[in-house]
Amino acid sequence: MDYISALVPPVVMATFFTILIVTIVKSQGGPNKTKEDAYVDAALARVEGGPQSPAAAAASGGTSTATAADSD
């Protein structure tokens, strides 16, 4: 009977893991898919594009292109 007590925990964990994966797959898409995609696209655009205007650069602590040698 040791083999039953050894097999029960992995079988229970595998069952719950399968239920979790099925739930995640079924919850993808739906009415909020476009809204979620828009948030991800906006975040990626911010990361890849950097600040879009000088005001945005100043607000985000962006660096100036002027150097100490330019100020002489």
N, C-alpha and C positions, 0 to 999 in steps of 0.2 A: 504493500500500500504506500510505500515511500514514493513510488513513481507518480502516483496521483497527486500527492501533496507537492511534489516538485513541478508538476505540469500545470497546476491550477493557476498560480500567479501569472506566468507568461501568457496563458490563454486569456485570462481576464484582461490583462494589459493590452494584448493584441486586439481584443474585441472592442475595448473602449477607444483605442487608437483608430481603428477602422471607422467607428461611429463618428469620431472627431473629424477625420478626413472627409467623410461623406457630407457631414454638416458644413464644413468649410467650402467644399466644391459646390454644394447646392446653394449656398448663400452668395456666391459670386454672381455678378450681373444684376439684373432686376432694374427697378426704377431709379436707383441711386447710382448706377454704374457711370453715367455720363458726368454726374457731379463729382464722383470720386476721381474719375479720370482727369477732369479739369483741375482739381487740386494738385494731383501728381504732376501734370503738365506745367502748371504754374510754378511749382517748387523746382522742377528740373530747369525751367527757363531762368529762374533766379540764380541757381547754382552755376549753370553753364554760361549765362550771358553776363553776369555781374551787374553792377549798377547801370541803369539806362540813362540817367541824367546827372549833371553836376550836383544838383540838390540831393539826389539819392546817394551819391558818393560821399557828400559831406555828412549826411545823416547816418550813414553806415560806418563812418570812420575811415573812409577811403584815403589813400595816400595821394599826395600831390606829385605832379611830374616835375616840378621845379626842384633844383638842387641848390646847395649852398653856393656853388660856383656861379650859378645863374643870377644870384642876387647881388653880385658885385657891381 
